[in-house]
């Protein structure tokens, strides 16, 4: 389960209820939800996030917001939620 985070410069999308912009979007995902079996998985650049919206699937690529930044960061002081940056690359 992911929650869509607000990215800087966000505007309404034509694909409701998603909020996307030309710069990208952030996904807020509980760290404990990012595991395959019992092995924790850390998001990395070039990973893909597929979001079902009606009869379409939106494909996002995980990537840093700016050069030198990581593609994800902790979203809370307890380090339980990851904020993963991504850009829409395909529908």
Residue pairs with C-beta under 8 A, 6 or more apart in sequence:
1 29
1 30
1 33
2 27
2 28
2 29
2 49
3 27
3 28
3 29
4 18
4 19
4 25
4 26
4 27
4 28
5 25
5 26
5 27
5 28
5 75
5 83
6 19
6 26
7 21
7 23
7 24
7 25
7 26
7 85
8 23
9 21
9 22
9 23
10 19
10 20
10 21
10 25
11 19
11 21
12 19
13 19
13 20
15 53
15 54
15 56
15 58
18 25
18 51
18 53
18 58
19 25
20 58
20 88
23 65
23 87
24 60
24 63
24 65
24 85
24 86
24 87
24 88
25 60
25 85
25 86
25 87
25 88
26 83
26 84
26 85
26 86
27 49
27 60
27 83
27 84
27 86
28 75
28 81
28 82
28 83
28 84
29 81
29 82
29 84
30 80
30 81
30 82
31 40
31 79
31 80
31 81
31 82
32 80
34 40
34 41
34 42
34 43
34 82
35 41
42 72
43 62
43 71
43 72
43 82
43 84
44 62
44 71
45 62
45 63
45 64
45 71
46 61
46 62
46 63
47 61
47 62
47 71
48 59
48 60
48 61
48 62
49 59
49 60
49 61
49 62
49 84
49 86
50 57
50 58
50 59
50 60
51 57
51 58
51 59
51 60
56 91
57 91
58 88
58 90
58 91
59 88
59 89
59 90
59 91
60 86
60 87
60 88
60 89
61 86
61 87
61 89
62 71
62 72
62 84
62 85
62 86
63 71
63 85
63 86
63 87
64 70
64 71
64 85
65 85
69 85
71 84
71 85
71 86
72 82
72 83
72 84
72 85
73 82
73 83
74 81
74 82
74 83
75 81
75 82
75 83
